[in-house]
Amino acid sequence: SDVMFVSVAIMMRGSFEGDDAGFMVHHLAIIVTWYMALTQAKCRGFCIGPMMCEVTQPLLGLRYYMAKYKNFGLIFTINGITLLIMWWVFRIGGYVIVQGMSVVNSAGMIMEDPLRVLLVINWAIGGVLQVFWGVKILTAALRFLLPKKKDKTK
């Protein structure tokens, strides 16, 4: 559903903005990976990590529209703090760290099957993007929550 929302927004604007390109590449890779994992009846256990990430999706969707239409005050702040916490717990902690330990522990089995190698490559790309976006969310939250320093040069 999020690919649909962003695709419609790109078509309406007539151009990519911000993270649109990374977002689309990431989600198209996920669609291909899910298709391969489900149709090949392999690596279904590997799909648990990516599924955990979807817990943040309602927060992301709500935030997208609140940011677009502005001025939601306390609800926007609560959404942002909840998103930040859940992003780091599920996407960084679950997907990147826990899934990463699973990949390391299964390295021998993974190397025997080209499909599993491709899944791990897609996981690694997804992991880099999760950390990148997690840092962006953290940076934005810190900018919002920390008091601004006063300019003493005046």
Helices and strands as residue ranges (DSSP letters): H 2-13, H 20-39, G 44-47, H 48-53, G 54-56, H 57-69, H 73-86, I 87-98, H 99-105, H 107-111, H 114-145
